[in-house]
Amino acid sequence: MTGNQLRLRRAGARDVDYLLDLQVDPDVAPFLSAGRAATREELMEEIQRSLVEPEAFGRLMIEAPFEREWRLVGAIGFERANKRSRIARVGGLAVHPDFRGRGLGKAAVRELARVLFSELGYHRLEAGVYGFNERGMAAIEKAGFVREGVKRRAYRPAGEWVDAVEFGLLVDEF
Ligand SMILES: CC(C)(COP(=O)(O)OP(=O)(O)OC[C@H]1O[C@@H](n2cnc3c(N)ncnc32)[C@H](O)[C@@H]1OP(=O)(O)O)[C@@H](O)C(=O)NCCC(=O)NCCS
């Protein structure tokens, strides 16, 4: 899976430490789903599932070229939400704070959308972002997703009930 400025590859067991470190980063953790895989064991299960069911589930590493080398810059994922209607949910997007503001978040979402539509045959992609996450919403929206609605005070990631903004992207809009 390769875009112009980055490439995505399936996570493997060797990536588990990177993923654990990335998701506890104070500039990442509050923005990811509170229900995500959080322990080494849970992450290993997801990595395994991504390798065994590649069309239904993905744990992907984002790599970008820096000084003529491909460097790990973050992670992204997807999960099939509806087989009959070919819907996948995109999630787990995180760009390491050292690599922010270079368009990599947006490009990773675009590249994943390309793979899900053109290689895996999905018809519709969905993503939910906490209502306080301006950067997250910008990355999803600038990648082409359309804001479809708000799930009001749906989740309580850290004490307060917060909105989730729902986005969607259809294959013919891509
Ligand atoms: C969200 C995240 C992945 C974005 O990564 P990034 O590589 O810095 O994003 P990009 O550089 O692609 O920026 C995307 C757009 O957001 C805009 N943006 C950045 N910060 C913004 C902010 N605070 N408010 C509004 N727009 C913002 C950028 O200007 C850019 O638009 P442009 O391409 O027109 O310039 C990254 O900040 C992150 O990992 N955050 C923590 C985890 C998270 O929030 N995940 C998303 C959950 S859905």
The ligand as a Tripos MOL2 file, in Angstrom:
@<TRIPOS>MOLECULE
LIG
   48    50     1     0     0
SMALL
NO_CHARGES

@<TRIPOS>ATOM
      1 C1         -5.2140   14.0140   14.1040 C.3       1 LIG1
      2 C2         -3.7880   13.7710   13.6460 C.3       1 LIG1
      3 C3         -3.6630   12.3370   13.1440 C.3       1 LIG1
      4 C4         -3.4640   14.7560   12.5270 C.3       1 LIG1
      5 O1         -2.1700   14.4750   12.0730 O.3       1 LIG1
      6 P1         -1.3010   15.5300   11.2080 P.3       1 LIG1
      7 O2         -0.3600   14.7380   10.3790 O.co2     1 LIG1
      8 O3         -0.7660   16.5820   12.0780 O.co2     1 LIG1
      9 O4         -2.4570   16.1600   10.3080 O.3       1 LIG1
     10 P2         -2.2770   16.9170    8.9330 P.3       1 LIG1
     11 O5         -0.9330   17.6030    8.9120 O.co2     1 LIG1
     12 O6         -2.6200   15.9700    7.8400 O.co2     1 LIG1
     13 O7         -3.4100   18.0470    9.0850 O.3       1 LIG1
     14 C5         -4.6540   17.8650    8.5530 C.3       1 LIG1
     15 C6         -5.3280   19.2200    8.4490 C.3       1 LIG1
     16 O8         -5.7140   19.6410    9.7640 O.3       1 LIG1
     17 C7         -5.4560   21.0270    9.9120 C.3       1 LIG1
     18 N1         -5.3160   21.2740   11.3530 N.ar      1 LIG1
     19 C8         -4.2790   20.9490   12.1350 C.ar      1 LIG1
     20 N2         -4.5390   21.2900   13.4110 N.ar      1 LIG1
     21 C9         -5.7720   21.8700   13.4160 C.ar      1 LIG1
     22 C10        -6.5920   22.4150   14.4360 C.ar      1 LIG1
     23 N3         -6.1980   22.4710   15.7040 N.pl3     1 LIG1
     24 N4         -7.8090   22.8910   14.0760 N.ar      1 LIG1
     25 C11        -8.2150   22.8500   12.7820 C.ar      1 LIG1
     26 N5         -7.4640   22.3380   11.7910 N.ar      1 LIG1
     27 C12        -6.2720   21.8470   12.0970 C.ar      1 LIG1
     28 C13        -4.2070   21.2310    9.1270 C.3       1 LIG1
     29 O9         -4.0500   22.5810    8.7530 O.3       1 LIG1
     30 C14        -4.4230   20.3180    7.9210 C.3       1 LIG1
     31 O10        -5.1480   20.9660    6.9030 O.3       1 LIG1
     32 P3         -4.4210   21.3860    5.5130 P.3       1 LIG1
     33 O11        -3.9920   20.0820    4.8750 O.co2     1 LIG1
     34 O12        -5.4710   22.0830    4.7510 O.co2     1 LIG1
     35 O13        -3.2780   22.2360    5.9370 O.co2     1 LIG1
     36 C15        -2.7620   14.0000   14.7970 C.3       1 LIG1
     37 O14        -2.9180   15.3060   15.3000 O.3       1 LIG1
     38 C16        -2.9140   13.0080   15.9450 C.2       1 LIG1
     39 O15        -2.3200   11.9320   15.9250 O.2       1 LIG1
     40 N6         -3.7000   13.3870   16.9590 N.am      1 LIG1
     41 C17        -3.9220   12.5360   18.1390 C.3       1 LIG1
     42 C18        -4.7850   11.3320   17.8380 C.3       1 LIG1
     43 C19        -6.0540   11.7370   17.1170 C.2       1 LIG1
     44 O16        -6.6310   12.7850   17.3520 O.2       1 LIG1
     45 N7         -6.5140   10.8620   16.2210 N.am      1 LIG1
     46 C20        -7.6780   11.1140   15.4230 C.3       1 LIG1
     47 C21        -8.8320   10.4510   16.0000 C.3       1 LIG1
     48 S1        -10.0860   10.4800   14.7550 S.3       1 LIG1
@<TRIPOS>BOND
     1     1     2 1
     2     2     3 1
     3     2     4 1
     4     2    36 1
     5     4     5 1
     6     5     6 1
     7     6     7 2
     8     6     8 1
     9     6     9 1
    10     9    10 1
    11    10    11 2
    12    10    12 1
    13    10    13 1
    14    13    14 1
    15    14    15 1
    16    15    16 1
    17    15    30 1
    18    16    17 1
    19    17    18 1
    20    17    28 1
    21    18    19 ar
    22    18    27 ar
    23    19    20 ar
    24    20    21 ar
    25    21    22 ar
    26    21    27 ar
    27    22    23 1
    28    22    24 ar
    29    24    25 ar
    30    25    26 ar
    31    26    27 ar
    32    28    29 1
    33    28    30 1
    34    30    31 1
    35    31    32 1
    36    32    33 2
    37    32    34 1
    38    32    35 1
    39    36    37 1
    40    36    38 1
    41    38    39 2
    42    38    40 1
    43    40    41 1
    44    41    42 1
    45    42    43 1
    46    43    44 2
    47    43    45 1
    48    45    46 1
    49    46    47 1
    50    47    48 1
@<TRIPOS>SUBSTRUCTURE
     1 LIG1         1 GROUP 0 **** ****
